[in-house]
């Protein structure tokens, strides 16, 4: 403890002792009664002691369910159609699993994607 901390503690103790001497007997009696009732109450009820383990179990269960998918493996990203799949600049998601023949005529596929318009717009 530094000298400053000791000096602060001494001043706080002196101030407390001076203030406690100036308390009238009725207020002192009420303070003592409030202290007795506060000490007589149980500190932690059984319900409060169970809240922490129950909360920890709930967090663990939620984390387990988010990691473990009960429906099996999620569908692969190539099998699910995404809204932006019609972009002409898109490449296959994984070049190792794609057919090498796709890369032979990239200009043709680019032209096809660029010129591919929905049939409802053609009249």
C-alpha positions in Angstrom: 0.0 0.0 0.0 1.4 3.4 -0.9 1.7 6.4 1.3 -1.1 8.1 -0.6 -3.5 5.1 -0.1 -2.7 5.0 3.6 -3.4 8.7 4.0 -6.7 8.4 2.1 -7.7 5.5 4.3 -6.9 7.4 7.4 -8.9 10.4 6.3 -11.9 8.3 5.3 -11.8 6.5 8.7 -11.6 9.8 10.6 -14.5 11.2 8.6 -16.6 8.0 9.2 -16.0 8.1 13.0 -16.8 11.8 13.1 -20.0 11.3 11.2 -21.1 8.3 13.2 -20.7 10.2 16.5 -23.1 12.9 15.1 -25.9 10.4 14.3 -28.9 10.8 16.6 -30.0 7.7 18.6 -33.2 7.2 16.6 -31.3 7.0 13.3 -28.7 4.7 14.9 -31.4 2.4 16.1 -33.0 2.2 12.7 -29.6 1.5 11.1 -28.9 -1.3 13.6 -32.4 -2.8 13.0 -31.9 -2.7 9.2 -28.5 -4.3 9.6 -30.0 -7.1 11.7 -32.8 -7.8 9.2 -30.3 -7.8 6.3 -28.0 -10.3 8.1 -31.0 -12.5 9.0 -32.1 -13.0 5.4 -30.6 -16.0 3.5 -28.0 -14.7 1.1 -28.7 -17.0 -1.9 -31.9 -19.0 -2.4 -31.9 -22.4 -4.1 -33.3 -20.9 -7.3 -30.5 -18.4 -7.6 -27.9 -21.2 -7.1 -29.5 -23.2 -9.9 -29.6 -20.3 -12.4 -25.8 -20.3 -13.2 -25.6 -24.0 -14.0 -28.9 -23.9 -15.9 -27.7 -21.0 -18.0 -24.4 -22.6 -18.7 -26.2 -25.8 -19.8 -28.5 -23.7 -22.1 -25.5 -22.0 -23.7 -23.8 -25.3 -24.2 -26.9 -26.9 -25.8 -27.4 -23.9 -28.1 -23.7 -24.1 -29.2 -24.0 -27.8 -29.8 -27.2 -27.4 -31.9 -25.6 -24.7 -34.0 -22.5 -26.8 -34.7 -24.3 -30.2 -35.2 -26.9 -30.1 -38.0 -29.6 -32.8 -37.2 -30.7 -33.1 -40.8 -27.4 -34.5 -42.0 -24.8 -32.6 -44.0 -25.9 -29.2 -45.4 -26.5 -29.2 -49.2 -23.4 -28.3 -51.2 -23.2 -24.7 -52.5 -23.2 -25.9 -56.1 -26.5 -27.7 -55.7 -28.4 -24.7 -54.3 -29.3 -22.0 -56.8 -28.2 -18.6 -55.6 -29.8 -15.3 -56.8 -26.6 -14.1 -58.4 -25.9 -17.3 -60.3 -26.7 -15.6 -63.7 -23.8 -13.2 -63.5 -21.7 -13.7 -66.7 -18.4 -13.2 -64.8 -19.0 -16.1 -62.4 -16.6 -19.0 -62.4 -17.5 -22.5 -61.0 -17.1 -22.4 -57.2 -14.4 -25.0 -57.1 -12.1 -25.4 -60.1 -10.7 -28.8 -59.0 -14.2 -30.4 -59.0 -15.4 -28.7 -62.3 -15.2 -30.4 -65.7 -12.1 -29.4 -67.5 -14.1 -29.2 -70.8 -15.8 -26.1 -69.4 -12.6 -24.2 -69.7 -12.0 -24.9 -73.4 -14.6 -22.5 -74.7 -14.7 -19.7 -72.1 -15.4 -17.0 -74.7 -18.4 -19.0 -76.0 -19.9 -19.4 -72.5 -19.2 -15.7 -71.8 -21.0 -14.7 -75.0 -23.9 -17.1 -74.2 -24.3 -15.7 -70.7 -24.2 -12.1 -72.0 -26.7 -12.7 -74.7 -29.0 -15.0 -72.7 -32.1 -13.0 -72.0 -35.4 -14.2 -70.5 -37.9 -15.4 -73.1 -40.6 -13.0 -71.7 -38.6 -10.0 -72.8 -38.5 -11.2 -76.4 -41.6 -10.4 -78.4 
